[in-house]
């Protein structure tokens, strides 16, 4: 891989506001900010936020595609792109942050559990991508 993908810890830190200099970390922070704005936005104003998020996801996917090694011939296809996963991590972070001040302990636990599981899945995927055992959907 030309440039390594950030670890789950780095991505989670970026989602919490401590973005490093890596393009994916900057994108993760921006996506989280968009999701936070979306949670408090009026329903009519979310279209513009969603369009910007879609562009961010596309840009992440294009960057990742350029960085990945060619997968092995029998590499398994993953169901979603790295950009889509970063967007979900950002959404779950925003939801967990909102749950800190508005929800019950159960809702907070559930939000954090989903965030942790997805972060582990992200890291597993990055290892499989870097070894060529997994490939991403085309069309980025």
C-alpha positions in Angstrom: 0.0 0.0 0.0 1.4 3.4 -1.0 0.1 5.1 2.2 -1.3 3.2 5.2 -4.8 3.6 6.3 -5.3 5.0 9.8 -5.9 2.7 12.8 -9.3 2.5 14.4 -8.0 4.5 17.4 -6.8 7.3 15.1 -10.2 7.3 13.3 -12.1 7.4 16.6 -9.9 10.2 17.8 -10.6 12.1 14.6 -14.3 11.6 15.0 -14.0 13.1 18.5 -12.3 16.2 17.1 -8.6 15.4 17.1 -8.0 15.1 13.4 -4.4 14.3 12.4 -2.8 15.2 9.1 -4.0 12.1 7.2 -6.7 12.7 4.5 -9.0 10.0 6.0 -8.7 11.5 9.5 -9.6 15.0 8.2 -12.6 13.4 6.4 -13.7 11.5 9.5 -13.7 14.7 11.5 -15.6 16.6 8.8 -18.2 13.8 8.4 -18.7 13.7 12.2 -19.3 17.5 12.2 -21.8 17.1 9.4 -23.7 14.4 11.3 -23.7 16.5 14.4 -25.2 19.4 12.4 -27.7 17.0 10.8 -28.9 15.8 14.2 -29.9 19.3 15.2 -31.0 20.6 11.7 -34.5 21.1 10.5 -35.6 18.2 8.2 -35.8 20.5 5.2 -32.1 21.6 5.5 -30.6 18.1 5.6 -30.4 17.7 1.8 -27.5 20.0 1.5 -25.7 18.3 4.4 -26.3 14.9 2.8 -25.0 16.0 -0.5 -21.8 17.3 1.0 -21.4 14.0 3.0 -21.9 12.0 -0.2 -19.1 14.1 -1.9 -16.8 13.5 1.2 -17.5 9.7 1.0 -16.7 9.7 -2.7 -13.5 11.6 -2.2 -12.4 9.2 0.5 -13.2 6.2 -1.7 -11.2 7.6 -4.6 -8.2 8.3 -2.3 -8.4 4.8 -0.8 -8.7 3.1 -4.2 -5.5 4.9 -5.4 -3.6 3.7 -2.3 -4.6 0.1 -2.2 -2.5 -2.8 -3.6 -4.0 -4.9 -6.3 -6.0 -7.6 -4.5 -5.3 -11.3 -5.0 -7.4 -13.0 -7.7 -9.6 -14.7 -5.2 -10.0 -11.7 -2.8 -13.4 -11.6 -1.2 -15.6 -8.6 -2.0 -16.5 -6.3 0.9 -20.0 -5.0 0.9 -19.2 -1.3 1.4 -16.5 1.1 0.8 -14.1 2.7 3.3 -15.8 6.0 2.8 -19.2 4.5 3.7 -17.7 2.9 6.8 -16.1 6.3 7.9 -19.5 7.9 7.4 -21.1 5.3 9.6 -18.4 5.7 12.2 -19.0 9.5 12.1 -22.8 9.0 12.4 -22.4 6.7 15.4 -20.0 9.0 17.1 -22.4 11.9 16.7 -25.2 9.7 18.0 -23.1 8.6 21.0 -22.2 12.3 21.8 -25.9 13.2 21.6 -26.8 10.3 23.9 -24.3 11.6 26.5 -26.6 14.5 27.2 -30.1 13.4 26.1 -30.6 9.7 26.5 -30.7 7.0 29.2 -27.7 5.0 30.2 -29.1 2.1 28.1 -29.2 4.3 24.9 -25.6 5.5 25.6 -24.3 2.0 26.1 -26.0 0.8 22.9 -24.6 3.7 20.9 -21.1 3.1 22.2 -21.3 -0.7 21.7 -22.3 -0.2 18.0 -19.5 2.3 17.6 -16.9 -0.1 19.1 -18.1 -3.0 16.9 -17.9 -1.0 13.7 -14.4 0.4 14.7 -13.2 -3.2 15.1 -14.7 -4.2 11.8 -13.0 -1.1 10.1 -9.6 -2.2 11.5 -10.2 -5.8 10.4 -11.0 -4.6 6.9 -7.9 -2.4 6.7 -5.7 -5.4 7.5 -7.5 -7.5 4.8 -7.2 -4.8 2.2 -3.5 -4.2 2.9 -2.8 -7.9 2.5 -4.9 -8.2 -0.7 -7.3 -10.7 0.8 -10.3 -8.4 0.5 -11.3 -6.0 -2.3 -13.8 -3.1 -2.3 -16.8 -2.5 -4.5 -15.9 -0.8 -7.8 -17.3 2.4 -9.1 -15.7 4.9 -6.8 
